[in-house]
Amino acid sequence: MSAAKQLNATAREGVGKGAARAIRRQGRVPAVIYGLGAPAQPISLDFNETKRLIYAGGFLSTLFEIEVEGKKTRVIPRDYQLDKVKDFPLHVDFLRVAKGAKIEVEVPLHVVGDEDAPGVKNGGTLNIVHHKVAILVEPEKIPGSIEIDVSKLEIGDSIHFTAIALPAGIEFAPGVDESEAVVTIVPPAASEETEEAPAEA
């Protein structure tokens, strides 16, 4: 959990595909800030910084404070578009967030203790069913990940969402089926080798 990251932006006048292409030719990425009942605010971001932030991981669950012409706005990225061929950023959508209000974000699930799990030591395989989960959380309290300890699991054991202890003030988003398994330890695959039948006399 960390404070908002600072991000500088420039206001842009034009909207539409032509204006967006012109922005990109200037080495910048078109973006927009929306939400909280205020008009959408078109902005542009530094290309290299935007690309670095996106590929650093966790971009869509990072709280930012964007400064435009001396005014700062608390936002969280809601979506971004990448070039289908070259994978560089084409556009970013930011949602304004009110202090103290909970928002829905997806965070990664971090599995620990797999090397100590009896089921793994006895030949089982750790099967990770879900790699991330949607939660409701205040922007300032977004965790980098949620930890799942599998060190006690035997072959055939599972951990479901209901067994995960979320940090204080965090809850699963409404769409999460808490009865679903997050990780399981499956039995070792049966040996494909079979004994050859004895030759006929």
C-alpha positions as CSV (number, residue, x, y, z in Angstrom):
1,M,0.0,0.0,0.0
2,S,1.5,3.3,-1.0
3,A,0.7,7.0,-1.6
4,A,-0.4,8.3,-5.0
5,K,2.3,8.4,-7.6
6,Q,2.9,11.9,-9.2
7,L,2.3,12.2,-12.9
8,N,2.6,15.3,-15.0
9,A,0.3,15.9,-18.0
10,T,-0.6,18.6,-20.5
11,A,-4.1,19.7,-21.4
12,R,-5.0,19.1,-25.0
13,E,-7.6,20.9,-27.0
14,G,-8.5,18.7,-29.9
15,V,-10.3,15.3,-29.7
16,G,-10.8,12.6,-32.2
17,K,-8.5,10.4,-34.3
18,G,-6.8,13.2,-36.1
19,A,-6.0,15.1,-33.0
20,A,-4.8,11.9,-31.3
21,R,-2.4,11.2,-34.2
22,A,-1.0,14.7,-34.0
23,I,-0.4,14.2,-30.2
24,R,1.4,10.9,-30.9
25,R,3.6,12.6,-33.5
26,Q,4.8,15.0,-30.8
27,G,6.0,12.0,-28.7
28,R,3.1,12.0,-26.3
29,V,0.2,9.8,-25.5
30,P,-3.4,11.1,-25.6
31,A,-5.4,10.4,-22.5
32,V,-8.6,11.5,-20.7
33,I,-9.7,12.0,-17.1
34,Y,-13.4,11.4,-16.3
35,G,-15.8,10.6,-13.5
36,L,-17.2,12.2,-10.3
37,G,-19.8,14.1,-12.4
38,A,-17.2,16.5,-13.8
39,P,-16.7,17.0,-17.6
40,A,-14.1,14.7,-19.3
41,Q,-10.7,16.4,-19.4
42,P,-8.5,15.5,-22.5
43,I,-4.8,15.4,-21.6
44,S,-1.5,14.1,-23.0
45,L,1.3,12.2,-21.3
46,D,4.9,11.7,-21.9
47,F,5.3,8.7,-24.2
48,N,8.4,7.1,-22.5
49,E,7.1,7.6,-19.0
50,T,3.7,6.1,-19.9
51,K,5.2,3.1,-21.6
52,R,7.4,2.5,-18.5
53,L,4.5,2.7,-16.1
54,I,2.4,0.3,-18.1
55,Y,5.1,-2.3,-18.5
56,A,6.2,-2.0,-14.9
57,G,3.1,-4.0,-13.9
58,G,0.2,-3.2,-11.7
59,F,-0.7,-0.1,-13.7
60,L,-4.5,-0.5,-13.5
61,S,-4.3,-0.8,-9.7
62,T,-2.0,2.2,-9.1
63,L,-3.3,5.4,-7.6
64,F,-1.9,8.5,-9.4
65,E,-2.1,12.2,-8.8
66,I,-2.0,13.9,-12.2
67,E,-1.0,17.6,-12.3
68,V,-2.3,19.6,-15.3
69,E,-1.5,23.3,-15.4
70,G,-0.9,23.4,-11.6
71,K,-4.1,21.5,-10.7
72,K,-3.8,18.0,-9.2
73,T,-6.4,15.3,-9.6
74,R,-6.5,11.9,-7.9
75,V,-7.1,9.2,-10.4
76,I,-6.7,5.5,-11.1
77,P,-6.2,4.1,-14.7
78,R,-9.3,2.3,-15.9
79,D,-8.1,1.2,-19.4
80,Y,-5.3,1.6,-21.9
81,Q,-4.9,0.8,-25.6
82,L,-1.7,-0.6,-27.1
83,D,-0.7,-0.7,-30.7
84,K,-1.6,-4.2,-32.0
85,V,1.8,-4.6,-33.8
86,K,4.4,-2.6,-31.8
87,D,2.7,-2.7,-28.3
88,F,3.3,0.9,-27.6
89,P,0.6,2.9,-25.7
90,L,-2.0,4.6,-27.8
91,H,-4.4,6.0,-25.2
92,V,-5.1,5.9,-21.5
93,D,-8.4,6.4,-19.6
94,F,-8.2,7.7,-16.0
95,L,-11.1,7.7,-13.5
96,R,-11.3,10.4,-10.9
97,V,-11.5,9.0,-7.3
98,A,-12.8,10.6,-4.2
99,K,-10.9,10.3,-1.0
100,G,-12.3,7.6,1.3
101,A,-14.5,6.1,-1.4
102,K,-14.0,2.5,-2.3
103,I,-13.3,1.5,-5.9
104,E,-13.1,-1.9,-7.6
105,V,-9.7,-3.0,-8.8
106,E,-8.0,-6.3,-9.7
107,V,-4.9,-7.3,-7.8
108,P,-2.6,-10.3,-8.2
109,L,-2.7,-13.3,-5.9
110,H,0.8,-14.2,-4.6
111,V,1.2,-17.9,-3.7
112,V,3.8,-18.7,-1.0
113,G,5.0,-21.8,0.8
114,D,4.6,-24.1,-2.2
115,E,8.1,-25.6,-1.6
116,D,7.1,-26.6,1.9
117,A,3.6,-28.0,1.1
118,P,3.5,-31.8,2.0
119,G,1.4,-32.4,-1.1
120,V,4.1,-31.0,-3.4
121,K,6.8,-32.9,-1.5
122,N,4.9,-36.1,-2.1
123,G,4.7,-35.6,-5.8
124,G,1.6,-33.5,-6.2
125,T,1.4,-30.5,-8.5
126,L,0.3,-27.1,-7.4
127,N,-2.5,-25.9,-9.7
128,I,-3.2,-22.1,-9.5
129,V,-6.8,-21.6,-10.7
130,H,-6.9,-17.8,-10.2
131,H,-3.9,-15.5,-10.6
132,K,-5.8,-12.3,-9.6
133,V,-9.0,-11.2,-7.9
134,A,-11.3,-8.2,-7.9
135,I,-11.6,-6.3,-4.6
136,L,-13.3,-3.2,-3.2
137,V,-10.8,-0.9,-1.5
138,E,-10.0,2.7,-0.8
139,P,-7.5,4.0,-3.3
140,E,-4.9,4.7,-0.7
141,K,-5.1,1.1,0.6
142,I,-4.7,-0.9,-2.7
143,P,-2.3,-3.8,-1.9
144,G,0.4,-4.8,-4.3
145,S,-0.9,-8.3,-4.0
146,I,-2.8,-10.7,-1.8
147,E,-0.8,-13.5,-0.3
148,I,-2.0,-17.1,-0.2
149,D,-0.1,-19.6,2.1
150,V,-0.2,-23.1,0.7
151,S,2.6,-24.6,3.0
152,K,0.1,-26.9,4.8
153,L,-1.7,-28.3,1.8
154,E,-1.8,-32.1,1.2
155,I,-2.5,-33.8,-2.1
156,G,-6.2,-33.1,-2.9
157,D,-6.4,-30.0,-0.7
158,S,-7.7,-26.7,-2.0
159,I,-7.9,-23.1,-0.8
160,H,-11.1,-21.2,-1.7
161,F,-11.7,-17.5,-1.7
162,T,-13.6,-17.8,1.6
163,A,-10.4,-19.0,3.3
164,I,-8.4,-15.9,2.3
165,A,-7.8,-13.4,5.0
166,L,-8.1,-10.0,3.4
167,P,-6.4,-7.0,4.9
168,A,-8.6,-4.7,7.0
169,G,-10.9,-2.5,5.0
170,I,-10.8,-4.7,1.9
171,E,-13.6,-6.9,0.6
172,F,-14.1,-9.0,-2.4
173,A,-15.9,-7.3,-5.3
174,P,-19.6,-8.4,-5.8
175,G,-18.8,-10.5,-8.9
176,V,-16.3,-12.8,-7.0
177,D,-17.7,-16.3,-6.3
178,E,-16.1,-16.9,-2.9
179,S,-16.9,-20.6,-3.1
180,E,-14.4,-21.1,-5.9
181,A,-11.1,-22.7,-5.4
182,V,-8.1,-20.5,-5.9
183,V,-5.3,-23.1,-5.7
184,T,-5.4,-26.9,-5.4
185,I,-2.8,-29.7,-5.2
186,V,-3.5,-32.3,-7.7
187,P,-2.3,-35.9,-7.5
188,P,0.8,-36.9,-9.6
189,A,-0.1,-38.1,-13.1
190,A,-0.3,-41.8,-13.5
191,S,2.8,-43.3,-15.1
192,E,2.4,-43.8,-18.8
193,E,4.8,-46.8,-18.7
194,T,3.1,-50.2,-18.8
195,E,4.6,-53.6,-18.3
196,E,5.1,-55.5,-21.5
197,A,3.0,-58.6,-21.8
198,P,5.1,-61.8,-21.7
199,A,6.0,-63.2,-25.1
200,E,4.0,-66.3,-26.1
201,A,6.0,-69.5,-26.0
